[in-house]
Amino acid sequence: MTNEDPYLWLEDVTGDDALAWVREHNQPTVDELTTSDRFAELEAAALEILDTDERIPYVRRRGDFLYNFWRDAAHPKGLWRRTTLDSYRTDTPEWDVLIDVDALAEAEGENWVWAGATMNRPAYDRALISLSRGGADAAVVREYDVPTRSWVDGGFALPEAKSQVGWIDRDTVYVGTDFAQTPDGLPAITSSGYPRTVRRWSRGTDVADAPTVFAGEVSDVAVGAVCTHTPGHVRHFVSRSTDFYNALDYELRPGADDTDDELIRIDVPTDAHYDVRLDWLTVLTRSPWTVDGTEYPAGTLLVFDYPAYLTGDRTHTVLFTPDAHTSLQDHAYTKSHLVLVTLHDVATRIEVLTLGTWEPVELDGLPELATLGVLDADPDDSDEIWLSASSFTQAPSLLQGTTTGGVAVIKATPAAYDSSDVSTQQFFATSDDGTQIPYFVIKRDDVASGPALQYGYGGFENAMTPSYLGIAGRNWIARGGVYVMTNIRGGGEYGPEWHTQAQKAGRHLVYEDFAAVARDLVARGLTTTPQLAAQGGSNGGLLMGVMATSYPELFGALVCSVPLLDMRRYHLLLAGASWMAEYGDPDDPAEWEFISQYSPYQRLRAGLPMPAFLMTTSTRDDRVHPGHARKFVARMEELGYPVRYYENIEGGHGGAADNRQAAFKSALSYEFLWRTIGSVDPN
């Protein structure tokens, strides 16, 4: 390993020399991989799936209307629009277009990418619209008047930044952004690049004059504030995220003037997830927690009387207890019920509890053998609930109804390919420490063995659950490829401890798990080593880098996207400092000791049996720095390893700013895979 880095100049994201290097590396990859008839077929298939008018227009209810953001071939940048429930139930809803982003971008000469809308409650007549240049996380914010379809003259507006903004009432918002000055003289932005202070901003005033209501430390990840608007229970909350998984939470009780605000600490474990609804406080533990003499394991959901809790009363009810196979993934409120979404060996289940008595009730209409998720619920006014349902081979459907009357399918996406002869099997591989690691294999029934694509992530408690493989189904599985979804540690498939054991010094478990699945695939005869590829992005891109430098002999090809790779400097680049709770601090010698054992950029060396390698990233990714990918490829070339490289000049952390870019990037990967592992003769 070396401590010198001759490629630091490639960290200059938009520098002339760096972008010249990018273009020089893009062109050979494009020339090689995009000229075949197969590439054209792959790209057209992906774009058709992404653009089809027959896919579900997912919605969120805001008052009397259902709101949707929609991209298609005619509107690549998208439409923000709304309709009524009655119209939505029809095959051809009547959509009321509020903002045409394509028209806006053309009129203003900006490459706008939609970044979201936050509406005021309960009138829903104003929206704070976020627009990103090229898909970056940083965005501008503008206030929009829904009834008049116009931007509010002199309304709330913020320049480009990683801002946090939310409504208090129609004329007041909480805002955190990159303020030019702060009362304490410290930077307005944390070392992770997110707001450090929150202000209460009133209409018609300069944001620079808005009073600060809460501030954190520069070393924090971020601070935030939110006002809940439940009638009779309007409350204000502020939070300091001291790292990615720990926060100090408070209720903020505004005083008669800006100097009389009262902060009340909500004394829950700093790593727990909490929610306050009416007078109930729910706490989901992420580590063992002792309450009134009883220790509860990580992943337990408890409920307390919130006002009593603030006075020290710890009387509680246990709503969910995890076991070796079952974890709580999500929970949501309707007016009368609490809905729990659990995972049992990576299969979802829905349970509904009555508020207050916490007795279970049946929810009619749920499909079997599908991955279910809560998309939206109405906790203030009704028991309406919206659910998604899909599987690896079952196209998504949208269910709507109530927790009292049951749910039914209201929309369904047509199949992207014929999956009648495609099956899913779950297997378990044994990792180095004996842990059983689940993974799914999806393939045509007539394919006993063939080119296999193994996908993984393994971080941030992000569970990889079965979901429809539209593009992969048509461009990989239907063509005879084997698709493999891994549930390695670092994720949340089995609750918080499935993740926490793989943090920092336990990071090696992620890579051992993924390697164990690769070996198991070959041992079961589902593929061969030369026919096995792996793919991952972001934290999964780090996984690919580790496979290349620590387990290269297990794979025939790797696809690495928007990755972290230089773990010596990751905390200095863009949002990297916010992830030190996941990986560790490389400036701490004790922590660098274990990070250095896997950091791909430092471990890249000559003489490795390097698999075929495709690297993709985005210039406009302001979350994971594109310098990771650039430097790794430059180092690979220095050592004589062949590598294909493609960097989208825009696209943000997702790597694509619109459907056409996403289809191109997808087709590039599948063409690379078919040319490499897909052309191997297994005999």
N, C-alpha and C positions, 0 to 999 in steps of 0.2 A: 504494500500500500504506500501511497505517497501523500504528503501533506501539501504539496504544491499543486496549484490549479491553473494550467495554462489557458483554460477556456472560460475564465471569468467574464471576458468581453461578450460572451454569448448571453449573459444575463441582462444586457442592455436591450430591453424588450423591443423597442422600436428604433434602435440605433441603425444607422445606414449600413454599417458593416455586418451587423447581426442579421438584418433583413435580407441583405444580399446573400449571406450564407444560407438562409432559409430558402430563398428562391432557387438557388443553385442546387439545393437538395430536393426540393419539391419536384422540379422538372423531370429528372430521371425516373422518379417513382411514378409520376403521372404518365410519362411516355411508356413505361414498361407495363403498367397494370391496367390502363384504361382504354386500350385500343382493340381489345378482343370483342367478339360478338357476345361472349359470355358476360363480360363486364357490363355491356349495354343491357343485357337481359337482367342481370342482378340489380343494376341501378334503376331500371324501369319498374321492376317488381317492387323494390323498396319504396320508390316514390308513389306508386299506385296505392300501396298500403297506407302510407302516411297521408296522402291527399284525398283518398276516397271520401265522397260525400255520404257514404253509407255507414261510416264509423260513428260511434256514439258521441254526440255533442254533450260532454259532461257539464253539469250546471251546478250552481250554488244559489239557494233561495236567499233573496234579500227583499223582505217585505212581500209585496204581491207579485214580484217578478222572479224569474229564473234567469240568471246571468251566465254567459258562456263566452270563452275566448276561442276563436276558430281560425285555423289556417288551412288553406287548400291551394290548388294550382293557380286559381285566379287571384288569390289573396295570400301570397307567401309570407307576408309580414303579419297578417291577421286582422280579424275583426273582433271588437268587443261589442257584444250584442245581448239582447234580452228577449224573452217571450213570457207567455203565461203558462201555467200548468196545463190548462185545457188544450192550448195550442201545441204544447210540447208533446202531449200524448198522441198527437196525430202523426202520420207518416211524413208529412211535410209541414213542420211548424212555421208560423209566420214570425220571422226574426226582425226585430227592431234594431238596426245597426246604430250604435252610439258613437264609436270611434273606428275609423278605417285607418289602420296604422300605415298601410302602403301609401294612401293618399297623403297622410300627414308627413311621412318621410320624404315624399316627392316634393311637397309644398315647401318644406323647410330645408331641403337639401341635406338631410341627416340620415344615417343608417340606423334608424330607430328599431329596437327590438323590445317587444312588450315585456314588462317586468312586473305587472300586477296592478290591481286596483283595490283600494281600501275605502269602504263606504261608511258614511255616518249613520248612526242609529238614533232613533227609530225611523226617521223620515226617509233615509236612503235617497236623498235628493242631491247630495254632493259626493264626489269621489276624489281621493288623492291618487293620481295616476303616476306610476313609475315607468320611465322609459330609459332603456340602456342603449348606449352606442355600441353596436356590434355584438351585443350579448354579454358584456362584462357584468360583474356583480354591482359595480358602481352605477348609479342611475340618477337622472334628474326626476324631480317630483313637481307635479302641477295639479292645481285644483280644477275640477271639472264640474259644471252644473248640468245635471242629468236632464231636467225638464226642458231646458233651452238648447241642449246639445252644443254647449259652448264652454270655452275655457273661462274661468272666473277672472275678470279684470281686477288686478290688485289682490288676488287671492293668495292662499298659501302656495309657496313655490320655493324649491330648493335647487341649487346648482348640483352638478354631478358629484356624487359622493356615495359612500356606503352608509346611507342614512337609515334611521329608524323613526317612523312617524305614525301616529295613531290618534284617532279622534277622542276628545273629551266630551265636547258638545259641538254644535254646529259652528261655533265661533272660536273654538279653542282646541289646540292639539298638543300632545306631547311630542317633542322632537329631539332627536340626538343626531348630530351631524358634525362635519368638520368646521366648527366655529373658528372664526379668525382669532378671537380672544376668549379667554375664560376667566372667571373671577379669581381663581386661585393661581393663575399664571401658568398652569401645567398644560400640556398638549390636550386638545379636544378629542384626539384619537388615541386609542390604546396601541400598544406595540404590535397587536394583531391586526390593526387597521380598521377597527370598529369604534362606534361612539363611546366616549368615556363619561360624558355628561348628558343629562336630560334637562330640557327646559320646558316650561309651560308657555306656549306661544299663543297670543290673542290676535284675532283678526284685526287688520289695520295697523299693526305695529311692526317694527323692524325685528326680525328674528335675533339680531345682535343685542337687542334690548330686553329680550324675554328673560324672566328670572330663572335661574338654575334651581331645580328642585331636588336634584340628586347627582352625585358624582362618585366615581370609583377611582381606582388607581391606574396609572399608566400601564402597569404590568398585568391588569385584568384583561380578559378577552373582550368583554363588552359590558355596558349597562343598558337597561331598558326600562320602560314604563308602560303601563296599560291601564285603561279605565274600563271596568266591566259595566254594562248598561242594563243589567237585570232590574226590572221595576221593583222598587222597594229595597233593593240590595246593591245600589251603585257603590262600587268600591274602586280605589286606586291602589295599584301595586307597583313597586319598583324592585329591581334586582341587579345585583353585581355578580356577573359570572367571573369568578376568580380564576377558573381555568375551564376547560371544555366540559367538565363533568360536575363541577362544584359551583354553588352560588349562594350568596347571602340574600335572603328575601325579606321584604318589608311590606306592610300595608302603610300607605301614605294617606294621612288624613289632612286634607287642605284646610288651612286656617282662614281667618277673616281677611288676611292679606298675605302677601308672599313670604313674610317672615314668620308666620305662625304655623307653618306646616308641621305635622307631627309624624314621626317615623316609629312604627311599631314592628319589632322583629318578629317574624314568623319562625319560631324556633323548631324547625324540622331539620333532619340531617342535611348537610349541605349538598350531598350527592343524590338526594331523593327528588322525585318528581311530585309536585303537589298541585292541588287544584281546589279552589274555593267556589262552591256553588250554593246559593241561598245561604243557609247557616251550617253547611257541611264542609268539612275539610277532608279531602282524600289525600293520602300519602302513599306513593309507590316506592318501596325501598330499593336501593341499588347495592346496599351492603347490609349486613346484619344490624338490627336495631332493637334495643331493649326498651320496652314500654311497660311501665308498672310491674317490673320484675320478670317479664316474659320476653325472651329473645325471639325475634322474628327473622327468618332468612331473607336474603336478597330476593326481590321479586314479589314480596307480599304487598297486598293492597289493604290499607286500613282506613277507616272513616271515623272522624271525631266531630264533636260539636264545636264549630269554629270559634264563636265568642267565648265559650268555656275554655277552649284550648289556649286562647291568648291569656287567660288568667291562671294557667297552670294545670287545669283539669286534663287528665289523660285518659278518661273513660273512652272506650273505643269498641268498634266492631271490626272483625276481620272479614273482608269481602272476598279475598282470593289468597290462597296459599299455593305456591308452586310445588311441583314434585320433580323427580328425575327426568320426566318426559314432557312436562307441561309448563308453559310460561305465559304470562300476561303480556300481550303485545300492544293493546290499545284499550281505552275506555272513553265513552262519550255519554253525555246527558241528553235526554229529552225532558219534556216538562214533568213526566211522571216516573221516568225510569233511568237507570244506569245500565248502559250496554257495555259488556265486556267482550273483547276479542282475544281469544287465547290460541296458543299453538301447542299441539300435541304431536311430537315427532314431526314438526314442520307442517302439520295439517291444521287449518284454522277451525275454530268453533266459536259460536256466538252464544252468549248467555245474557239474559235480561233480568235485572233486579228491580224491585219496586222501591222507590225512594222512601227512606225512613224506616220501613220494616225490613228492607233488604231481602225480601222473599223472592225466589226465582219465579218467573212467569214464562210461558211458552211464546216464542215468536214464530208464527206460522208463515209458510211460504219460502223458507230457506232451501236452496238447492243442496244436494249432497255432493260430496267429492269435489268441492270447489274451494278456491281461496277466496275468503270473504273479507271485506274491509268496509269500515264506515266512512263514507264520503262527506256526509253532511247530516246535521241534526238540528232540531229547533228547540233548545232548552227553555226558551222564555214563553213561547206562545202555544206550542202544541207538542204532540208526540210524533210528529213527522220524522221519518228517517230515510236516508238514501244509502244504499249499499252497492258495492261493486262485487262481481263474482266472475272468476275465470279459473283456468288451470293451464298447464303447459300446452294442452291440445284443445281446450275449449275456449272459443272466442269470448271476449268480455261481454257481460250483460250488466244492465243497470236495473236495480230493484228499488222501488219506492213504495212507501206505505206508512204505517204507524206501528209503534210498539204495542198498541192495544188491539189493532185490527189485523195485523200481519202485513207482509210485503208481497209484491208480485213484480215480475219483469215488466219494465216499462219501455226499455230500449235494448237492442242487441246488435252487436257488430257481426256482419257476415264473416264466415271463415275466410282467412287469407290463403288457405291451401286445403287440399283434401287430407284430413287427418284420420280418415276412417281406418287406415291400416297402420296408424302410429300409436305406440303405447308408451307409458311411463312406468318405470320401475324404480323403487328406492333400494339402495344398497348401503352397507356400512363398511367403511375401511378402518383398520386399526392403526392409529397413529403411534409414534415412537414411544409415548408414555403409556400405551395401552388404551387410550380413550377411543371410543367408537365414534367415528365421524360420518354422519349421513350425507348421502349425495343421490341425486336423481339422474337417471339415464333416459333420454327421450330419443326414440329412433323408429324407423319403419320396421314392421314385424318381419319383413323378409331380409332384413340386414342383421346378420349374426355378428359381424365384425366389420369395421371399416374406419375411415378417417374420423377422428373424434375431436371435438372442441370442448375443452374443459374451462368453465367460467368460474371465477372466484372474486371475492372482495375481502372479507375477513377483517372488519374494523368498525369502530365507532358504534357498536351494538346494533348494526344494521343487518336485520335478518333477511336472508334470501329466500323468499317464499315462492311457491309455484305461481307463475303468471304466464299469460298467453305469449307464445313465441311466434308472432306473425311473420316478421321478416326472416328470422332464423328458420322458421318452419318452411317457408317457401324457398329460401336461398341456400339452406343447408340440409335440413332434415329430409325434405321431399326429394332432394337430389341424392340421397343416400348417405348423408353424414350423420354421425352420432353426436348428440348434444348432451353435455353434462353440466348440471348445476350443483355446486358444492356448498355445503353448510358448515364451513370450517369455523374454528374458534376465532374470537374477535368480533363476530356477529352477535345477534341477540336471539338466535333460534331457541335456546334453552334458558333464557332469562339473563339477568345482568352478569352472573358469574361466568357464563359462556364467553362473555366479553372481557371482564376484568382480569381473568387469569391470563389473558394474552396482552395486557397492557405492559408497556415499558420492558422490564427485564423478561417478561413472559412472551415477548413478541415472537420468539422462535417457534412457539407452538402453532402460530398461524401457518408458517411455512412448512413445518413438519406435517401438519394436517393435509395441506394441499398436495405435498409430495406423496403422502400415503395414499391419497385418492388416485393419483396418477399411476402409482405402482399397482393398485388394486384393479384398475381398469384393464391393464395389460394382463395381470394374473387371471382375471376372469375371462380373458379371450375376447373382450369387447373391442379391442384395438391393439395396435403394436406401437412400440416406442416411436419409430419413424413416422407413424400415422397420427400421432397424438400432438395436438396443439393446445395452448392455453391462452386465455384472453382476460384482460382486466383493465380498469381505468381508475384514475385518481389514486386512492389507497390501494385499489386493485392493480394499478400500474406499478406501484411499489412492489406488490406481490410478484408481478411479472419480472421486474428487475432482479428480485431475489432468486426467482427460478433460473434466470439467465446466468447468474454469477455463482449460485450455490448448488443448483440442481439441473444444470444444462443437459446432463445425460438422459434425463427422463422425457425430453420433448423433441419433436421434429420441427416445431415452429412456435413462435410467440408473437402475440399482438398486444402491444403496450400503449395505452392511451392516457393522455393528460396526466402523466405520472409524477409522483415524488420519487427521486432517485438519489439526489445528493443529500444524505441525511446529516452531513456535517454542517450544512448551511441552510437546511430547510426552514429553520426557525427565523432566519433573517430575510426570507423571501415572501413578500405579500402576506397572506393570512397564516403563514407557517407557524408563527409563535402561538397561535391558538390551539395547536395540536400537540403541544409538549406534554399534556396530561395523557395523551395516547402513546407517544413514542419515547418521551424523555427529553432531557435538556443536553444537547451535545457539548455545551460549554462546561458541564459538570463532568469532571474526569471519570467519576464512578458510573455515570449514566452513559457517557460516550463509550465506555468499555463494552457495554452490551449492544449499543447501537452499531458500533464499528464491526461487530461480528456479522452483520447482514447488510450494511449500507451499500447498495449496488454500485454507486459511482466509485467509491473507494475500493471495492472488491473486484472491480473489473480488471482483468489481467490477461496476459497472453496464455495460450495453450489450452483454453477451455473448448470443449466440444460444443461450440455455440450453435443453437438451433437457428433456422431461418428466422429473421427478425423484421417486424414492421413496427415502426414508431409513429404515432400520430399525436398531435397536440394543437393548441390554438394560441395565436398571438394575443387575442383579447381575453384569455383566461386570466382574470385578476384574483383568482383564488389559489390555484396551484401554478407556480411560475413556469412559463415555457422553457426557462433556462435549464430545468432539470432534464428535459428531453433532449434539448440541443446539445448540452455538454456530454451527455451519455453517448449520443451518436458520434460526436466528434472524437471521443475517446475510443469508441469501437473502431472507427475508421483508422485511427492512429495505430491500433493493435492489429489491423488487417482483417477485421471481421466484416463480412458483407452485411449491409443493413439498408432497408428501405425507410425513407423518412417522408412524412407529409405533415405540414403545419398549415392549418386554416388561418388565414390572416384575420378572420373574425370568428365569432362563435361562442366565446365565453367558455366556462368550465364544461359545458355539455359538448363542446367541440363543434357545434353547428348553430347558426343563427336562424335557419329556416329549414323547411322540409327538404328542399332540393340539396342543401349542403349536407343534411343528415343522411339522405339517400346516397349521395356520392361517397361519404365517409364509410358508410356501411358496405357498399359495393366494393370499395377499395379493399376492405378487410377480407371479405369473402373471396374475392378474386385472388388475393394473396394466398389464402388458405387452400383454395382449390389447386393453385399452381404448385404449392409446396406439399403439404401432407396429402392433399387430394389426388396427387399424381403418383404417389408411392405404390409400387407393386408389393403387396404384402408377402408375396412368395419370394 
